[in-house]
Amino acid sequence: MTLPLTRPATEQDVPAIVEIYIRAYAQPPWNERHEPISSEGYLRWVMGVPATHCLVSLDGMPAGSGATAPSPPPAPAGFILAGARDYDQFVQDWERLADRLPEGWPEITGKLGYVWEIAVDPAAQRRRHGTALLAAAIERLKAEAVDVLLLRSSERATAAIGLYRRFGFQRLPVRERIDPLSGPWILPLRAVPGTTFHSPWARFEGR
């Protein structure tokens, strides 16, 4: 099956991105209610983080493809926000969300990237939008010499975790206080001399 098309988001896409965010997080296992104004404020803040990209995936065929009359551009069906991020910022997140174990936090060197958000409209799920978005973001980050990619998710989100595992992500055993099934996942993008990932929980890796 051909992957959906992706492209950089535009200002005109913001209302659709906000709606996708709200609808996606209203589904199990999250069952969260997000208000449009606060959601837009948060998403615009992430979009404004330096070196962060917002990509959208498109539902339907490109305008005019096989149609007898011009058709409107396909609407965004999903989005991803990803970009470079410093190691110290990850440590700040872990210290805020989890208890530091005696062994310490995972030590990760090299240029790091982060997936802030990835969401697909429930009506468009199971059509490989998540795969297309994550693949496109990874290609952009590789082009920017990112060595290691991280994201945060919960093992309760089985569909999302299945996607991450297919790409090769592994769970870092940093367990959050509120939801011990939530925490960081890691994916090395490049094998570069001097880039290392030292984990005191190496016995857990690959499980």
Helices and strands as residue ranges (DSSP letters): E 6-8, G 11-13, H 14-25, H 36-47, E 52-58, E 76-84, H 87-97, E 107-108, E 112-120, G 122-124, H 129-143, E 148-154, H 158-167, E 170-171, E 182-188, E 197-198, G 202-204
